[in-house]
């Protein structure tokens, strides 16, 4: 039954949202934000409420704020250089988590943010420029590594860890440390980013990555000190599920983005208990993102256990296909990992904000 429930949840999310890959999906980001909302101390709670709620917004908390950077993905750059927020008429469900930001003021903020962070780096995952801000959501450290280090392949000055570090600096009233190419104009923008990206940081496939040769065998990009694009599995997006329903094209990254369906999109008692038991982070807050990335990288080792890869055959869109030593056991392990990581994400988001505003 567990296999049927979890697998069905994965299929529903991909069928409804085939192009918008986002760590945890909006439900997971709302769960992380909801956990943090309940763990904020009075000073931090007051600051969050004040920063997130301006002239035409009311009742925005971390749960509602957390999907914001994925809503920004609806900002489109036109050939004449103009940017515009565009609702996809074929996928109105994409707008469900974005309704708190549908005022003219907030749409303008999203357009402005995307425009400022569009050409500071190049991101062409499908051959088209998608905007530098879309690189802020992940870091792709090879699974052969056991800790985060900015000298490793798969990291860069605009990756997930760098972005979180920059947003922390803005909340603390400090300059963004160079050479990170970010434009975060105020504390509200920094808070909207942190509410989302700390969730991203706890999705294993947003930190740990596999690089594969033509036969599906692991390769190590740090040996050659560069990433060969032909070996890049794009965080699991280039790996097709070998057990999926034949008429569905489901990749490994999408499967990890989905959360257990019984959790809904709010904080459950089970997750709150787990969040309250998360160990406190050591050192200064600006060092926490790298430490949390190390923790998630080790979790990614478990996320790839029991998997093997082989090349796909045309007309498959993915480069490789994944098979499982035992699919039922894998689904059960993934379910447990997801619950633990969501709890960690919420606990650490609150921990950070409580440290900024003690």
VMD Tcl script that draws the C-alpha trace (Angstrom):
set ca {
  {0.00 0.00 0.00}
  {2.82 2.41 0.85}
  {4.34 1.83 -2.58}
  {1.03 2.58 -4.27}
  {0.39 5.72 -2.23}
  {3.87 7.21 -2.65}
  {4.17 6.31 -6.30}
  {0.74 7.77 -7.02}
  {1.72 11.00 -5.29}
  {4.80 11.29 -7.50}
  {2.74 10.66 -10.65}
  {0.14 13.28 -9.77}
  {2.70 16.03 -9.15}
  {4.57 15.39 -12.40}
  {1.39 15.06 -14.44}
  {0.09 18.38 -13.13}
  {3.39 20.21 -13.23}
  {5.55 18.73 -15.97}
  {7.89 21.67 -16.57}
  {8.28 23.47 -13.24}
  {10.86 21.50 -11.27}
  {11.08 22.89 -7.74}
  {12.49 21.33 -4.61}
  {9.59 19.80 -2.70}
  {6.95 21.47 -4.90}
  {5.00 24.33 -3.34}
  {3.42 22.02 -0.75}
  {6.83 21.11 0.65}
  {7.96 24.72 0.75}
  {4.78 25.64 2.59}
  {5.44 22.83 5.08}
  {8.97 24.15 5.75}
  {7.64 27.67 6.19}
  {4.80 26.51 8.45}
  {7.24 24.66 10.73}
  {9.40 27.76 10.99}
  {6.37 29.96 11.73}
  {5.68 27.90 14.84}
  {9.30 27.94 16.03}
  {9.95 31.68 15.72}
  {10.62 33.54 18.96}
  {8.64 36.75 19.61}
  {11.25 39.21 18.29}
  {11.83 37.26 15.07}
  {8.10 36.67 14.60}
  {7.42 40.40 14.84}
  {10.17 41.23 12.34}
  {8.94 38.61 9.86}
  {5.37 39.91 10.09}
  {6.47 43.50 9.60}
  {8.80 42.82 6.66}
  {6.48 40.52 4.73}
  {3.33 42.61 5.08}
  {3.38 45.98 3.32}
  {0.71 48.36 2.06}
  {-1.37 45.90 0.04}
  {-0.44 42.62 1.71}
  {-1.93 41.17 4.89}
  {-1.41 37.93 6.72}
  {1.70 36.81 4.82}
  {3.72 34.42 6.97}
  {6.65 32.16 6.10}
  {4.28 29.40 4.96}
  {2.70 31.67 2.34}
  {5.99 33.38 1.47}
  {8.03 30.24 0.84}
  {6.94 29.53 -2.79}
  {7.87 33.07 -3.96}
  {11.12 32.29 -5.88}
  {9.29 29.63 -7.89}
  {6.51 32.10 -8.69}
  {9.24 34.34 -10.13}
  {9.79 31.65 -12.78}
  {6.63 32.97 -14.47}
  {8.53 36.15 -15.36}
  {9.38 35.96 -19.07}
  {12.00 37.95 -20.96}
  {10.83 39.02 -24.42}
  {13.03 39.52 -27.47}
  {12.87 43.29 -27.06}
  {14.40 42.98 -23.57}
  {11.17 43.62 -21.65}
  {10.21 41.42 -18.73}
  {6.64 40.47 -17.91}
  {4.88 38.16 -15.45}
  {2.82 35.76 -17.58}
  {0.23 33.28 -16.33}
  {0.31 30.03 -18.29}
  {-3.29 29.48 -19.49}
  {-2.60 25.77 -19.92}
  {-1.40 25.39 -16.33}
  {-3.45 27.67 -14.12}
  {-2.60 25.34 -11.22}
  {0.90 26.86 -11.23}
  {-0.68 30.04 -9.83}
  {-2.16 28.36 -6.74}
  {0.81 29.10 -4.44}
  {1.36 32.51 -6.05}
  {-1.98 34.11 -5.16}
  {-0.49 35.98 -2.15}
  {1.70 37.86 -4.64}
  {-0.82 38.69 -7.37}
  {-1.19 42.39 -6.53}
  {0.29 44.88 -8.97}
  {2.91 45.82 -6.39}
  {4.08 42.25 -5.84}
  {4.01 41.31 -9.53}
  {6.21 44.36 -10.16}
  {8.60 43.17 -7.44}
  {8.94 39.76 -9.09}
  {9.57 41.31 -12.51}
  {12.15 43.70 -11.06}
  {13.94 40.90 -9.18}
  {14.10 38.64 -12.25}
  {15.37 41.47 -14.48}
  {18.10 42.44 -12.01}
  {19.26 38.82 -11.66}
  {18.85 37.68 -15.26}
  {22.17 38.29 -17.02}
  {24.57 38.24 -14.06}
  {25.36 34.69 -15.18}
  {24.27 32.49 -18.09}
  {21.86 29.59 -17.52}
  {20.78 27.64 -20.61}
  {19.61 24.21 -19.39}
  {17.55 23.59 -22.54}
  {19.49 25.74 -25.00}
  {17.58 28.91 -24.11}
  {18.58 31.57 -21.60}
  {16.50 31.04 -18.47}
  {17.95 33.73 -16.22}
  {20.70 33.58 -13.64}
  {18.20 33.67 -10.76}
  {17.13 30.14 -11.64}
  {20.61 28.88 -10.69}
  {20.13 30.09 -7.12}
  {18.10 26.98 -6.25}
  {20.76 24.24 -6.40}
  {24.36 23.13 -6.09}
  {25.56 19.95 -7.84}
  {28.38 18.41 -5.77}
  {29.48 14.99 -6.98}
  {28.27 12.11 -4.85}
  {31.91 11.02 -4.37}
  {32.38 13.97 -2.00}
  {31.37 13.89 1.66}
  {31.35 17.60 2.49}
  {30.67 20.98 0.89}
  {33.66 22.90 -0.42}
  {33.52 25.80 -2.83}
  {36.55 24.38 -4.66}
  {34.55 21.33 -5.77}
  {33.01 21.07 -9.22}
  {29.28 21.77 -9.26}
  {29.64 24.86 -7.08}
  {29.77 28.43 -8.34}
  {29.41 32.02 -7.05}
  {25.66 31.98 -7.79}
  {24.70 28.57 -6.40}
  {22.30 27.72 -3.58}
  {24.81 28.08 -0.73}
  {26.12 31.38 -2.09}
  {22.61 32.79 -2.47}
  {21.57 31.88 1.07}
  {24.79 33.42 2.39}
  {24.07 36.62 0.45}
  {20.48 36.79 1.73}
  {21.67 36.35 5.33}
  {24.05 39.27 4.88}
  {21.19 41.49 3.67}
  {19.03 40.57 6.67}
  {21.95 41.36 8.97}
  {22.47 44.74 7.29}
  {25.88 43.76 5.91}
  {27.17 44.05 2.32}
  {26.81 40.94 0.16}
  {30.26 39.31 0.21}
  {32.06 39.26 -3.16}
  {32.26 37.77 -5.71}
  {28.61 36.68 -5.51}
  {26.70 38.33 -8.39}
  {23.39 38.98 -6.64}
  {20.98 41.87 -6.53}
  {18.90 41.58 -3.36}
  {17.42 45.02 -2.92}
  {15.92 44.85 0.58}
  {15.17 42.70 3.60}
  {11.82 41.59 2.21}
  {13.46 40.15 -0.88}
  {16.11 38.46 1.29}
  {13.44 36.95 3.54}
  {11.40 35.70 0.57}
  {14.53 34.02 -0.76}
  {15.51 32.44 2.56}
  {12.00 31.10 3.22}
  {12.30 29.14 -0.02}
  {15.99 28.36 -0.48}
  {16.55 26.84 2.94}
  {13.86 24.37 1.90}
  {15.75 23.76 -1.35}
  {18.95 23.18 0.62}
  {17.35 20.21 2.37}
  {16.15 18.40 -0.78}
  {18.97 15.86 -1.33}
  {19.03 16.15 -5.13}
  {19.42 19.92 -4.90}
  {22.85 19.39 -3.31}
  {24.23 15.94 -4.21}
  {24.59 14.96 -7.86}
  {25.67 12.02 -9.99}
  {27.77 12.43 -13.12}
  {27.49 9.47 -15.50}
  {29.31 8.19 -18.56}
  {27.58 6.92 -21.71}
  {27.08 3.52 -20.07}
  {25.58 4.90 -16.87}
  {28.68 4.47 -14.70}
  {29.69 7.10 -12.17}
  {32.41 9.56 -13.17}
  {34.14 12.07 -10.93}
  {34.29 15.64 -12.28}
  {36.78 16.66 -9.61}
  {39.41 14.36 -11.10}
  {39.39 16.34 -14.36}
  {38.68 19.62 -12.49}
  {35.80 20.38 -14.83}
  {32.29 19.19 -15.61}
  {31.83 17.47 -18.96}
  {28.29 18.44 -20.06}
  {27.84 14.96 -21.53}
  {28.12 13.48 -18.02}
  {25.87 15.98 -16.22}
  {22.63 14.37 -14.99}
  {21.29 17.88 -14.16}
  {20.41 17.04 -10.58}
  {18.57 13.89 -11.67}
  {16.48 15.68 -14.31}
  {18.27 13.72 -17.05}
  {17.52 10.37 -15.38}
  {14.23 8.68 -16.24}
  {12.45 6.40 -13.79}
  {12.67 2.83 -15.04}
  {9.64 1.67 -13.04}
  {7.25 4.47 -13.97}
  {3.99 3.96 -15.82}
  {4.92 3.59 -19.52}
  {2.91 6.57 -20.78}
  {4.44 8.88 -18.16}
  {7.88 10.47 -18.48}
  {9.02 10.88 -14.90}
  {12.55 11.81 -13.90}
  {14.35 11.11 -10.66}
  {14.55 14.75 -9.63}
  {10.77 15.23 -9.92}
  {10.21 12.17 -7.79}
  {12.28 13.65 -4.99}
  {10.53 17.01 -5.29}
  {7.24 15.45 -4.21}
  {6.53 15.14 -0.49}
  {4.55 12.35 1.21}
  {0.91 13.05 0.29}
  {-0.41 12.68 3.83}
  {1.51 15.79 4.94}
  {-0.63 18.26 2.99}
  {0.92 21.73 2.93}
  {1.12 22.66 6.62}
  {3.08 21.56 9.69}
  {1.90 18.28 11.19}
  {2.44 17.29 14.81}
  {4.84 14.60 13.65}
  {7.01 17.10 11.78}
  {6.90 19.64 14.61}
  {8.16 17.00 17.06}
  {10.98 16.13 14.66}
  {11.83 19.80 14.08}
  {12.09 20.50 17.81}
  {14.68 17.73 18.12}
  {16.99 19.06 15.38}
  {20.43 19.77 16.81}
  {21.42 23.44 17.09}
  {23.89 24.69 14.50}
  {27.41 25.65 15.59}
  {29.32 28.83 14.94}
  {28.12 32.06 13.33}
  {25.02 32.06 11.08}
  {26.99 33.00 7.97}
  {28.75 29.63 8.22}
  {25.56 27.62 8.57}
  {24.63 27.29 4.87}
  {27.84 25.42 4.05}
  {27.45 23.19 7.12}
  {23.83 22.43 6.20}
  {24.90 21.65 2.63}
  {27.40 19.11 3.98}
  {24.63 17.50 6.03}
  {22.33 17.29 2.99}
  {25.13 15.92 0.80}
  {25.50 13.01 3.22}
  {21.74 12.46 3.02}
  {22.05 12.44 -0.78}
  {24.34 9.41 -0.44}
  {21.36 7.57 1.02}
  {19.02 8.98 -1.66}
  {21.14 7.27 -4.35}
  {21.57 3.94 -2.53}
  {20.22 0.93 -4.37}
  {20.10 2.71 -7.74}
  {21.80 1.79 -10.99}
  {21.79 3.59 -14.32}
  {21.97 2.71 -17.97}
  {21.55 4.67 -21.22}
  {18.08 5.19 -22.61}
  {16.97 4.39 -26.13}
  {15.41 6.89 -28.56}
  {12.96 8.59 -28.49}
  {13.43 8.94 -24.71}
  {13.98 12.53 -23.59}
  {16.28 11.61 -20.71}
  {19.89 10.45 -21.20}
  {19.78 7.67 -18.62}
  {17.25 5.39 -16.96}
  {17.31 4.38 -13.30}
  {16.45 0.97 -11.90}
  {16.14 -0.11 -8.28}
  {17.59 -3.01 -6.30}
  {14.24 -3.11 -4.48}
  {11.67 -0.49 -5.47}
  {9.41 -0.94 -2.42}
  {12.30 -0.58 0.00}
  {13.53 2.47 -1.88}
  {10.14 4.20 -1.68}
  {9.93 3.53 2.05}
  {13.43 4.91 2.63}
  {12.70 7.98 0.48}
  {9.50 8.67 2.43}
  {11.42 8.66 5.73}
  {14.19 10.86 4.32}
  {11.72 13.43 3.03}
  {9.97 13.75 6.39}
  {13.27 14.19 8.21}
  {14.57 16.77 5.72}
  {11.38 18.84 5.78}
  {11.58 18.98 9.57}
  {15.25 20.02 9.41}
  {14.49 22.71 6.86}
  {11.76 24.27 8.99}
  {13.82 24.07 12.17}
  {16.86 25.66 10.55}
  {14.89 28.44 8.88}
  {13.51 29.39 12.29}
  {16.92 28.98 13.91}
  {18.46 31.40 11.44}
  {15.77 34.05 11.81}
  {15.86 33.73 15.60}
  {19.62 34.31 15.43}
  {19.25 37.39 13.20}
  {16.53 38.86 15.46}
  {17.17 37.47 18.96}
}
mol new
graphics top color blue
foreach p $ca { graphics top sphere $p radius 0.5 }
foreach p [lrange $ca 0 end-1] q [lrange $ca 1 end] { graphics top cylinder $p $q radius 0.2 }
display resetview
